Amino acid sequence: MLISEKSNFFKKHEIRVSSKFPDLASRIQLKAKHVDIAALLVDSVLHPLRVRFGACSIDSWLRSEELNRQVGGSKDSDHLHGNAVDPRFNNNIDPLAVFKYIYESKMQTRQCIIYMYKKPIQLHVSINIPGREYKNDFLLSYEPGKYDFYD
């Protein structure tokens, strides 16, 4: 089942995914609000990225508190609300190029973070949703817990 009627790329089962802890991800109880938020994320960010850069997989999307602890996520992670993804494009696509494309395209994101110290380099993208503080941050991280604003 597709997440969005506007995109034929992402399916509902991809919302509950973790490349490191798939068993924990599979136990997450998916609610209607998670599917609605996922549709917004697909329509506003993931679909345009897939059209521009080609196929991508999702390393992490919706997380339970237990899964978030296991992966070392922030206590206030957007993944806990389902409004964040960590997409991974095929090997010849530079994550920094994707990051810059999101920035230059002025995509409506809450946070776009590139973790340069992780191998492979990791991209994180979230969108603003009701009930969460509004942000429009583009951040570079060269070491754990330290961020520089991109401009």
C-alpha positions as CSV (number, residue, x, y, z in Angstrom):
1,M,0.0,0.0,0.0
2,L,1.4,3.4,-1.0
3,I,1.9,6.1,1.5
4,S,0.8,8.9,-0.8
5,E,-1.6,9.1,-3.7
6,K,0.9,11.6,-5.3
7,S,3.9,9.3,-5.3
8,N,4.2,5.7,-6.3
9,F,7.7,5.3,-4.8
10,F,7.1,4.8,-1.0
11,K,5.1,2.1,0.6
12,K,3.5,1.9,4.1
13,H,5.8,-0.8,5.4
14,E,8.8,1.6,4.9
15,I,7.5,3.8,7.8
16,R,8.5,1.1,10.4
17,V,12.1,0.5,9.4
18,S,15.5,0.5,11.0
19,S,18.6,-0.8,9.2
20,K,20.3,-1.5,12.5
21,F,17.4,-2.9,14.6
22,P,14.7,-4.2,12.2
23,D,13.1,-6.4,14.9
24,L,12.4,-3.3,17.1
25,A,11.1,-1.4,14.2
26,S,8.7,-4.1,13.2
27,R,7.0,-4.0,16.7
28,I,6.1,-0.3,16.3
29,Q,2.3,0.3,16.4
30,L,1.5,2.3,13.3
31,K,-1.3,4.9,13.8
32,A,-3.3,6.9,11.3
33,K,-1.5,10.1,12.3
34,H,1.9,8.4,11.4
35,V,0.6,7.6,8.0
36,D,-0.7,11.1,7.5
37,I,2.6,12.6,8.6
38,A,4.4,10.1,6.3
39,A,2.3,11.3,3.4
40,L,3.4,14.9,4.0
41,L,7.0,13.9,4.2
42,V,6.8,11.9,1.0
43,D,5.0,14.6,-0.9
44,S,7.2,17.5,0.3
45,V,10.6,15.9,0.5
46,L,11.1,12.2,-0.5
47,H,9.2,12.2,-3.8
48,P,11.1,15.3,-5.1
49,L,14.4,13.8,-4.0
50,R,13.7,10.4,-5.6
51,V,12.7,12.1,-8.9
52,R,16.0,14.1,-8.8
53,F,18.5,11.5,-7.5
54,G,16.9,8.2,-8.2
55,A,16.1,5.3,-5.9
56,C,16.7,5.6,-2.2
57,S,16.1,3.4,0.8
58,I,15.2,4.5,4.2
59,D,17.5,3.6,7.1
60,S,15.2,5.0,9.8
61,W,11.8,6.6,9.9
62,L,9.3,6.2,12.8
63,R,11.0,5.1,16.0
64,S,9.7,3.9,19.3
65,E,11.4,5.2,22.5
66,E,13.2,1.9,22.8
67,L,14.5,1.9,19.2
68,N,15.5,5.6,19.6
69,R,17.6,4.7,22.6
70,Q,19.2,1.8,20.8
71,V,20.3,3.9,17.9
72,G,21.5,6.7,20.1
73,G,18.9,9.2,18.9
74,S,18.1,12.5,20.6
75,K,15.6,12.4,23.4
76,D,13.4,14.8,21.5
77,S,14.0,13.2,18.1
78,D,11.6,13.9,15.2
79,H,11.8,10.2,14.5
80,L,9.6,9.6,17.6
81,H,6.8,11.5,15.8
82,G,7.4,10.0,12.4
83,N,8.3,13.4,10.8
84,A,11.9,12.5,10.1
85,V,13.7,10.1,7.8
86,D,17.3,9.0,7.2
87,P,17.4,8.3,3.4
88,R,20.2,6.6,1.7
89,F,20.8,6.9,-2.0
90,N,22.8,4.6,-4.2
91,N,26.6,4.7,-3.9
92,N,27.4,7.1,-6.6
93,I,25.1,9.9,-5.1
94,D,27.0,12.2,-2.7
95,P,24.9,12.8,0.4
96,L,26.3,16.4,0.5
97,A,24.9,17.0,-3.0
98,V,21.5,15.9,-1.8
99,F,21.8,18.2,1.3
100,K,22.8,21.2,-0.9
101,Y,19.9,20.4,-3.3
102,I,17.4,20.5,-0.4
103,Y,18.9,23.8,0.8
104,E,19.1,25.4,-2.7
105,S,15.6,24.2,-3.6
106,K,14.2,25.8,-0.4
107,M,12.3,22.6,0.5
108,Q,10.1,23.1,3.5
109,T,12.1,21.2,6.1
110,R,12.3,21.4,9.8
111,Q,15.8,20.1,10.0
112,C,18.3,18.9,7.4
113,I,21.4,17.5,9.0
114,I,24.4,15.8,7.4
115,Y,26.6,13.7,9.6
116,M,30.0,13.9,7.9
117,Y,31.7,11.8,10.5
118,K,29.5,8.7,10.0
119,K,30.6,6.1,7.6
120,P,28.9,6.1,5.3
121,I,27.9,9.8,5.5
122,Q,24.3,10.0,6.9
123,L,21.6,12.4,5.8
124,H,18.7,13.3,8.2
125,V,15.6,15.2,7.0
126,S,12.5,16.2,9.0
127,I,9.4,18.4,8.3
128,N,7.5,20.7,10.6
129,I,4.3,19.3,12.0
130,P,1.7,20.8,14.4
131,G,2.6,20.5,18.1
132,R,6.4,20.7,17.4
133,E,8.5,23.9,17.6
134,Y,8.9,25.4,14.1
135,K,12.4,25.2,12.8
136,N,14.2,25.6,9.5
137,D,17.7,24.4,10.3
138,F,20.4,23.2,7.9
139,L,23.2,21.7,10.0
140,L,26.6,20.1,9.4
141,S,28.0,17.7,12.0
142,Y,31.6,16.7,11.9
143,E,31.7,15.0,15.3
144,P,29.0,13.6,17.6
145,G,26.9,16.2,19.4
146,K,28.4,19.2,17.6
147,Y,26.6,21.1,14.8
148,D,27.4,24.0,12.6
149,F,24.7,26.0,10.8
150,Y,25.0,25.8,7.0
151,D,24.5,29.0,5.0
